[in-house]
Amino acid sequence: MTKAELRKTYKTRRSHLSLSEIEDLSISIANQLLTLPIWDFTFYHIFLSIEEQKEVNTDFILNILSGKDKNIVISKSDFNTGNMTHFLLTDSTKIKKNAYNIPEPVDGIEISNDKIEVVFIPLLAFDEQGNRVGYGKGFYDRFLGKCNPEILKIGLSFYQAENEIVDVFESDIKLDYCVTPERVYRF
């Protein structure tokens, strides 16, 4: 399928999930993450879930990261430039939803791309080769393209992999892992 077809299909599938299903699936994803050899790093970038889009609830992963005393990095999106600015999540970080209902830090301690070692990536769908489909704005591909090549890229998905995304671009950055409630994919 194409990215456009997958976007439509998976937005529809997610729209039918209840809040309790999202919670259960998100807890399973967080538990699957605990099996990965990723916990020796220091700086972890994570997205704050867009409830209206019925995304994976990352609160459970945030609790794991806090419990392991990791530096948690969150982003603010600039829809004019298509870039993200990254901030350290602290007890005093103020979070506000932007015009697209994305929870973002108002301000804070800025963190450079080269410090980030692990990125948890939102997505709508992915394939067995590690390609992903997001919302189509390219924020994560631009961001990941500015990071160290060794950065670990971990997608989070309620659903299993598609066989193939047929319209992958050379600028698309593949995942290293994708974690679903039932299994972990390694690419």
C-alpha positions as a Markdown table, in Angstrom:
| # | Residue | x | y | z |
|---|---|---|---|---|
| 1 | Met | 0.0 | 0.0 | 0.0 |
| 2 | Thr | 1.0 | 3.6 | -0.4 |
| 3 | Lys | 1.6 | 6.0 | 2.5 |
| 4 | Ala | -1.7 | 7.8 | 1.8 |
| 5 | Glu | -3.6 | 4.6 | 1.8 |
| 6 | Leu | -2.0 | 3.5 | 5.0 |
| 7 | Arg | -2.6 | 6.8 | 6.7 |
| 8 | Lys | -6.3 | 6.6 | 5.9 |
| 9 | Thr | -6.6 | 2.9 | 6.9 |
| 10 | Tyr | -4.7 | 3.3 | 10.2 |
| 11 | Lys | -6.4 | 6.6 | 11.3 |
| 12 | Thr | -9.7 | 4.8 | 10.8 |
| 13 | Arg | -8.6 | 1.8 | 12.7 |
| 14 | Arg | -7.3 | 3.9 | 15.6 |
| 15 | Ser | -10.5 | 6.0 | 15.7 |
| 16 | His | -12.4 | 2.8 | 16.7 |
| 17 | Leu | -10.2 | 2.1 | 19.7 |
| 18 | Ser | -11.8 | 2.8 | 23.2 |
| 19 | Leu | -9.8 | 4.6 | 25.9 |
| 20 | Ser | -9.5 | 1.4 | 27.9 |
| 21 | Glu | -8.1 | -0.5 | 24.8 |
| 22 | Ile | -5.6 | 2.3 | 24.2 |
| 23 | Glu | -4.5 | 2.1 | 27.9 |
| 24 | Asp | -4.2 | -1.7 | 27.8 |
| 25 | Leu | -2.3 | -1.7 | 24.4 |
| 26 | Ser | 0.0 | 1.1 | 25.6 |
| 27 | Ile | 0.9 | -0.8 | 28.8 |
| 28 | Ser | 1.7 | -3.9 | 26.7 |
| 29 | Ile | 4.0 | -1.7 | 24.5 |
| 30 | Ala | 5.8 | -0.3 | 27.6 |
| 31 | Asn | 6.3 | -3.8 | 29.0 |
| 32 | Gln | 7.7 | -5.0 | 25.6 |
| 33 | Leu | 10.2 | -2.0 | 25.7 |
| 34 | Leu | 11.6 | -3.3 | 29.0 |
| 35 | Thr | 12.9 | -6.4 | 27.1 |
| 36 | Leu | 15.1 | -4.3 | 24.8 |
| 37 | Pro | 18.8 | -3.6 | 25.4 |
| 38 | Ile | 18.3 | 0.2 | 25.4 |
| 39 | Trp | 18.5 | 1.2 | 29.0 |
| 40 | Asp | 22.2 | 2.1 | 29.3 |
| 41 | Phe | 21.8 | 5.4 | 27.6 |
| 42 | Thr | 21.3 | 8.9 | 29.1 |
| 43 | Phe | 19.1 | 11.0 | 26.8 |
| 44 | Tyr | 15.8 | 9.6 | 25.6 |
| 45 | His | 13.5 | 11.6 | 23.3 |
| 46 | Ile | 9.8 | 10.8 | 23.5 |
| 47 | Phe | 6.6 | 12.3 | 22.1 |
| 48 | Leu | 3.8 | 13.4 | 24.3 |
| 49 | Ser | 0.6 | 11.6 | 23.0 |
| 50 | Ile | -2.0 | 13.4 | 21.0 |
| 51 | Glu | -5.2 | 12.1 | 22.7 |
| 52 | Glu | -7.4 | 13.3 | 19.9 |
| 53 | Gln | -5.4 | 11.1 | 17.4 |
| 54 | Lys | -5.6 | 8.1 | 19.8 |
| 55 | Glu | -1.9 | 7.7 | 19.8 |
| 56 | Val | 0.1 | 5.3 | 22.0 |
| 57 | Asn | -0.1 | 6.6 | 25.6 |
| 58 | Thr | 3.5 | 7.4 | 26.4 |
| 59 | Asp | 2.8 | 8.1 | 30.1 |
| 60 | Phe | 3.8 | 4.5 | 30.9 |
| 61 | Ile | 7.1 | 4.9 | 29.1 |
| 62 | Leu | 7.7 | 8.3 | 30.8 |
| 63 | Asn | 7.2 | 6.5 | 34.2 |
| 64 | Ile | 9.8 | 3.9 | 33.2 |
| 65 | Leu | 12.3 | 6.6 | 32.1 |
| 66 | Ser | 11.7 | 8.6 | 35.3 |
| 67 | Gly | 12.1 | 5.4 | 37.4 |
| 68 | Lys | 15.4 | 4.7 | 35.7 |
| 69 | Asp | 16.5 | 8.3 | 36.3 |
| 70 | Lys | 17.0 | 9.1 | 32.6 |
| 71 | Asn | 17.1 | 12.5 | 30.9 |
| 72 | Ile | 13.8 | 12.8 | 29.1 |
| 73 | Val | 13.6 | 15.1 | 26.1 |
| 74 | Ile | 10.4 | 16.4 | 24.5 |
| 75 | Ser | 9.9 | 18.6 | 21.4 |
| 76 | Lys | 8.2 | 21.7 | 20.2 |
| 77 | Ser | 7.2 | 21.7 | 16.5 |
| 78 | Asp | 7.5 | 24.8 | 14.3 |
| 79 | Phe | 5.0 | 24.3 | 11.5 |
| 80 | Asn | 6.5 | 27.2 | 9.5 |
| 81 | Thr | 9.9 | 25.7 | 9.2 |
| 82 | Gly | 9.0 | 22.0 | 9.7 |
| 83 | Asn | 11.6 | 21.6 | 12.4 |
| 84 | Met | 11.5 | 20.7 | 16.1 |
| 85 | Thr | 13.2 | 22.2 | 19.1 |
| 86 | His | 14.0 | 19.8 | 21.9 |
| 87 | Phe | 13.7 | 20.5 | 25.7 |
| 88 | Leu | 14.6 | 18.6 | 28.8 |
| 89 | Leu | 11.5 | 17.5 | 30.6 |
| 90 | Thr | 11.7 | 18.6 | 34.3 |
| 91 | Asp | 9.3 | 19.0 | 37.2 |
| 92 | Ser | 8.9 | 22.7 | 36.3 |
| 93 | Thr | 8.3 | 22.2 | 32.5 |
| 94 | Lys | 5.0 | 23.8 | 31.5 |
| 95 | Ile | 3.1 | 21.8 | 28.8 |
| 96 | Lys | 0.6 | 23.4 | 26.5 |
| 97 | Lys | -1.3 | 22.0 | 23.5 |
| 98 | Asn | -0.6 | 23.7 | 20.2 |
| 99 | Ala | -3.1 | 24.4 | 17.4 |
| 100 | Tyr | -2.9 | 20.7 | 16.4 |
| 101 | Asn | -3.5 | 19.4 | 19.9 |
| 102 | Ile | 0.1 | 18.3 | 20.3 |
| 103 | Pro | 1.2 | 18.7 | 23.9 |
| 104 | Glu | 4.5 | 20.7 | 23.9 |
| 105 | Pro | 6.8 | 22.4 | 26.3 |
| 106 | Val | 6.3 | 26.2 | 26.6 |
| 107 | Asp | 10.0 | 26.7 | 27.1 |
| 108 | Gly | 12.8 | 25.2 | 29.1 |
| 109 | Ile | 16.4 | 23.9 | 28.9 |
| 110 | Glu | 17.1 | 23.3 | 25.2 |
| 111 | Ile | 18.9 | 20.0 | 24.3 |
| 112 | Ser | 20.9 | 19.7 | 21.1 |
| 113 | Asn | 20.3 | 16.8 | 18.6 |
| 114 | Asp | 23.7 | 15.4 | 19.2 |
| 115 | Lys | 23.0 | 14.6 | 22.8 |
| 116 | Ile | 19.9 | 12.5 | 22.1 |
| 117 | Glu | 20.7 | 8.8 | 22.0 |
| 118 | Val | 17.3 | 7.0 | 21.8 |
| 119 | Val | 14.1 | 8.3 | 20.1 |
| 120 | Phe | 10.6 | 6.9 | 20.6 |
| 121 | Ile | 8.8 | 7.7 | 17.3 |
| 122 | Pro | 5.0 | 8.1 | 16.8 |
| 123 | Leu | 3.7 | 6.5 | 13.6 |
| 124 | Leu | 0.5 | 5.3 | 11.9 |
| 125 | Ala | 1.9 | 2.2 | 10.2 |
| 126 | Phe | 5.2 | 0.5 | 9.4 |
| 127 | Asp | 6.5 | -2.3 | 7.2 |
| 128 | Glu | 8.7 | -5.3 | 7.6 |
| 129 | Gln | 11.7 | -3.4 | 6.3 |
| 130 | Gly | 11.5 | -0.7 | 9.1 |
| 131 | Asn | 9.9 | 2.0 | 7.0 |
| 132 | Arg | 7.3 | 4.0 | 8.7 |
| 133 | Val | 4.3 | 6.2 | 7.9 |
| 134 | Gly | 3.6 | 9.2 | 10.1 |
| 135 | Tyr | 1.2 | 12.1 | 9.5 |
| 136 | Gly | 3.1 | 13.2 | 6.4 |
| 137 | Lys | 4.7 | 16.5 | 7.5 |
| 138 | Gly | 8.3 | 15.0 | 7.7 |
| 139 | Phe | 9.1 | 16.4 | 11.2 |
| 140 | Tyr | 10.8 | 13.2 | 12.4 |
| 141 | Asp | 12.7 | 12.5 | 9.2 |
| 142 | Arg | 14.2 | 16.1 | 9.3 |
| 143 | Phe | 14.9 | 15.7 | 13.0 |
| 144 | Leu | 16.6 | 12.3 | 12.7 |
| 145 | Gly | 18.6 | 13.4 | 9.7 |
| 146 | Lys | 20.3 | 16.0 | 12.1 |
| 147 | Cys | 21.1 | 13.4 | 14.8 |
| 148 | Asn | 24.1 | 11.1 | 15.2 |
| 149 | Pro | 23.8 | 8.2 | 12.8 |
| 150 | Glu | 24.0 | 5.8 | 15.8 |
| 151 | Ile | 20.9 | 7.1 | 17.4 |
| 152 | Leu | 18.4 | 4.3 | 18.2 |
| 153 | Lys | 15.0 | 4.8 | 16.5 |
| 154 | Ile | 12.1 | 3.0 | 18.1 |
| 155 | Gly | 8.6 | 3.1 | 16.6 |
| 156 | Leu | 5.6 | 2.5 | 18.8 |
| 157 | Ser | 2.6 | 0.9 | 17.1 |
| 158 | Phe | -0.7 | -0.7 | 18.2 |
| 159 | Tyr | -0.6 | -2.8 | 15.0 |
| 160 | Gln | 1.6 | -5.3 | 13.3 |
| 161 | Ala | 3.9 | -4.6 | 10.3 |
| 162 | Glu | 2.6 | -4.2 | 6.8 |
| 163 | Asn | 4.4 | -6.3 | 4.1 |
| 164 | Glu | 5.7 | -3.2 | 2.3 |
| 165 | Ile | 5.2 | 0.5 | 1.9 |
| 166 | Val | 5.5 | 1.0 | -1.8 |
| 167 | Asp | 6.3 | 4.8 | -2.0 |
| 168 | Val | 9.3 | 5.1 | 0.3 |
| 169 | Phe | 11.6 | 8.0 | -0.4 |
| 170 | Glu | 15.4 | 8.1 | -0.1 |
| 171 | Ser | 15.0 | 10.8 | 2.6 |
| 172 | Asp | 12.8 | 8.5 | 4.8 |
| 173 | Ile | 14.7 | 7.3 | 7.8 |
| 174 | Lys | 14.2 | 3.7 | 8.8 |
| 175 | Leu | 13.5 | 2.4 | 12.3 |
| 176 | Asp | 15.9 | 0.2 | 14.3 |
| 177 | Tyr | 13.0 | -1.3 | 16.2 |
| 178 | Cys | 9.2 | -1.1 | 16.3 |
| 179 | Val | 7.4 | -2.2 | 19.4 |
| 180 | Thr | 3.8 | -3.4 | 19.3 |
| 181 | Pro | 1.7 | -4.9 | 22.1 |
| 182 | Glu | 2.5 | -8.5 | 20.9 |
| 183 | Arg | 6.1 | -8.3 | 19.7 |
| 184 | Val | 9.2 | -6.4 | 19.0 |
| 185 | Tyr | 10.4 | -6.0 | 15.4 |
| 186 | Arg | 14.2 | -5.6 | 14.8 |
| 187 | Phe | 15.4 | -4.1 | 11.6 |
